[in-house]
């Protein structure tokens, strides 16, 4: 017993009794001077922080990115040079569910990666799908509202979801993926990850290339049907956490093949689609994926809250050789993600150990929440502004990226005008075999239960523009599951009813 550490207050004072509250006699009231009780209760009241607005339920682990290919002609990023090995953290998540939601629900999965590189942290914040529901960030808060709870009923609303989607045909590609077999992976290890957005590489010569990131599971794809997912939820709501944590503890380290698609600036000017449109993929026949390396997860966090819940990922974290693109959704996320972390975790959230870079950090930010690093990050107490004459941190021109060659008049352009939102979903639909199509139809019909008929018909019209069989299959599934007929649309209830 003598080898056990002594329990203390947060100020370091030893605690003589952690079993009994200080009172005025055996039957007396609690004493206000019992600072140990007050400290304990006060800390319990503050154990929770705001959960993420989206991607609240997540699972993560540490690992390594090993580069086996050679893409040095495209990027100067040190972590992507041949032979480089970079420590990293991955966090997977569902989009819509809250912290207590079940893991095995049909939803897009977040696929967030933090690489601790020699030039600072590089974050790649993507999903398990190569596209998204919208292409304009002005619609992102509206879209997320449809995925969350109705303000009056406090229930999820299928009507709101399908109303938004049916009025936003750019969502067809992502909806088709979500309602397909890949919309419900059995666990994080058996799904792909994607940067989703178009990013950019730049090399020592100042040449810029556009790039898409792919992480292909080496465990193979495994998915549940809705019925299988529901049955598992009846047994456990933590299936993903159990599978990821348990597998790594057993030494079963999951791996993903890392690939990139690369496009020159000149090629981007000639594509028939907007290469910066988040609802579009780059056809592999035109831009073949290039093997880069392997990502492996091999260590669990010691404390989930400190290392996974407080992990903060943002596409604003880039390093020399990797940068952004004119993708409007990406541009907005560069602001919104870091802003969310400053609100949720504190002004200096990158001082939390899991978010700290492994390289030297020097900046002139000061004071505010979470400033626990003592003094300034300048190495000199007199260097608290810039420029200065006391050898404070100074800019490095070698980190300057080449200018973007794309320009245009400043205006609010109609993102639906001239856009083809049907060809790529059609190409995906044509890849499905009959069994996959049947499950797609059933999954969509199941998700449309209780949706007003006029919204259903609007969405079916979009499916018909993708392929007549798509519309016919969903319509038949609606009739089979819900007794739905086009001439009964006035009888369809709303979510509030």
Buried (B, 14 or more C-beta within 10 A) or exposed (E): EEEEEEEEEEEEEEEEEEEEEBEEEEEEEEEEEBEBBEBBEEEEEEEEEEBBEBBBBBBBBBBBBBBEBBBBEBBBBBBBBEEBEBBBBBBBBBBBBEEEBBBBBBBBBBBBBBBBBEBBBBBBBBBBBBBBBBBBBEBBEEBBBBBBBBEEEEEBBBBBBBBBBBEBBBBBBBBBBBBBBBBBBBBBBBBBBBBBBBBBBBBEEEBBBBBBBBBBBEBEEEBBBBEEBBEBBEEEBBBBBEBBBEBBEEEEBBBBBBBBBBBBBEBBEEBEBBBBBBBBBBBEEEBEBBBBBBBBBBBBBEEBEEBBBBBBBBBBBBBBBBBBBBBBBBBBBBEBBBEBBBEBBBBBBBBBEBBEBEEEBEEBEBEEEBBEEEEBBBEBEEBBEEEBEEEBBEEEEEEEBBEEEEEEEEEEEEBEEEBEBBEBBBEBBEEBEEEBBBBBBBBBBBBBEBBBBEBBBBBBEBBBBBBEBBBBBBBBBBBEBBEBEEEEBEEBEEBEE
